[in-house]
Amino acid sequence: MTTAPNESAAVFLDRDGTLMREVNYCADPKQVEIFPGVPEALRRLQAAGYKLIVISNQAGIGRGYFTEEQYRAVEAEVERAVLPANFDGVYFCPDRPDLATDRRKPAPGMVFEARRDHKIDLARSFFIGDKAIDIECGRNAGVRTILVKTGYGAGETRAAPDWIAEDLSAAVDIILNLNEASRGDSPAG
């Protein structure tokens, strides 16, 4: 796959259990608890030239546990809590698992939407998450994968990620060390 000159590398990020403490069907912004070090880790990725894209299943909407409006209030709190970092895109899928479309992880539909919307080079990109479905989604999209041990990641045994990291900060160290080692494969081109 050749890289178009205007394509950027990205880091696709699961939200619950990766950026913030896992809350079963989080519908209240007051429940948002960003993991320590997340804002700084995200800023380091941005400084290195990566676009930051959140990819999140939100089956609670499809199941009627909370509304899209409640989801958006939680997402707004996540975005506030990671400042000064900011996301280039946020994609969510409200599908219930039994009615899943090609957008629900582990399907790569949301990643492909982000690729189109943000001109992303998937070959230079990564997916970071705490569940096997995150890793499978990244693999299905053709990006490198990192499983973090936060959220469900500590007990995850079915995932086959390219790398395993203790948390988001350690995952960012992996990415930036790979850039350093390859120098010519920086996100900027």
N, C-alpha and C positions, 0 to 999 in steps of 0.2 A: 504494500500500500504506500503510495507516495503522499507526501504532506504538501498540501496547498500552502503557499507562502503566508496566507492570512489565517491559518488555523493555529489555535492555541492548545496547550496541554491543560488538563483539568484534573482536579481531585473531586471525585464523586463521594459524597458523605451520607451515610445513614444518619438519622437524627437520634431516635430513642435508643439509649444504650451505647451510643458512640459519642455524641456531642453532649448529651444530657443523661441524667439518671433515668433509668427505665421506670416509667410509670404506666401501669396497665391502663390503656385507653386514656391518655392524658387529655383532658378537656378543660383544664383550668390553668391559666397562666401562672397562678401562684404555686403550682406544682413543678414549674420549670426550675431545675437545678443543674446548671452547666457544670461539667466536670472541671476540676482544677487544671489550669494550664491550657484549656481549649482556646480562649481568645488569642493568646500569644502564639500557639501552634498554627492557628489559621492565618495570623498575620505573617508568620514566617513563610508559609506557602504562597501567600499573595506577593510578598517581597521577592520571591523566587520566580514569579511570573505565572503561577497557576491560577486558573479560574476555579472558584469554589462553587460546587453545585450540590444541593441537598436532594436526595432521592429517598422518598419515604412512603411506605405502605401505611394507610390510615383506614383500616377496615372498620374502625369504630363508627365512621360516618355511614358506611354501607349497612352496618348492623343496627343503626339507629341509636347508638350510645351517646353520640354528640353530633352537633351540626357542623357544616362547613364553616359557618361563622365562628363557632367555638374553636375549631382547628386553627383558623386564621389568627385568632387572638393568641393562642399558644405559640404559633409560629412567629408572630410579631414580638413576643416576649423573648423567644430564642434569639431572634435577630438583634434585639436590644442587648441581651446578655452577652453576646460575643463581641460587641464593639470593643475596640475600634476596627476589628475585622468586619467584613460584610460579604454576603453571598452574591454571586453573580446570577444565580438562578435557584429557585426552589420548586421542586416537582413532587406532587403527592398523588397517590392512587387510593380512592375511597372504596375500591372493590372489596367485597367479601371474598374469602378464599374459594368458596364454592361457586362463585360467579366471576372468577378472575378473567381479565382480558390480557392482552399482550403488554399492558402497562404495569401490572402488579408484579413486583419482584417475586420470584427470581427471573421473570421475563425481562428483557432489556429495553422495553418500549420507552420508558421515561429517559433512559440514558440516550437512546437514539433521538428522542425529541430534543434533548439538551444539545446533542452534537449538532443538529440542524440549526437550532435557535442561536447557538453561541459559537458556531464554527470551530468545533473541537476536534483535535487530532486524537482519536482513541488510542492509537499505538503508543503515544507518549503519556497517556493518562493512567490514573489509579482509581480504585474503588476501595474505600475504607468502611468496614462495618463490623458488627458484633455477632452476626448470625450467619449460618450456612447459606441462607437465601441471599444475603448481601454478596457473599463471595461468588455464589453461582450466577447472580445477576451480572457482576463484573466480568466473570469469565464468559458468559453468554454475549456480552457486549464487546469482548475483545480487549479488555483493559487488564492491567496487572492488579492484583488484589492483596489487601492487608486485613487480617482479622485482628481486632483489638479485644483484649481480655476484659474490657469493661462490659457492663450490661450482661447479656447472656454469653459473651465470649469466653469467660473463664471456664464454663462447662461445655463449650462447643467441641464436639468430637467428629461431626460429620463433614465439616468444612475442609477443603483442601486449598488453602490460600497460598499465594506465592510467598508471603511472609506473615509472621505472627508478632504482634507488639503488645506491650503491657497496656498502653493507652494511646490516645491520639498524639500526644507529644512524641512518644517513641515511634509511632508510625511516620510522623513528619521527619524525624531523624533518618529513618530508612530512606525515604524519598529523596531528601536533600543529600544524603551520602551517596546515593546512586547517581545523582546529578553531578556531584563533585568528581566521582570516579569516571564518569563518561564525558565530562566537560562539553563535548560537542553536541550532546543530546539535551541541552537545557530547554526548559519550556518555551523560551523565547525563540528557539529555532536552532 
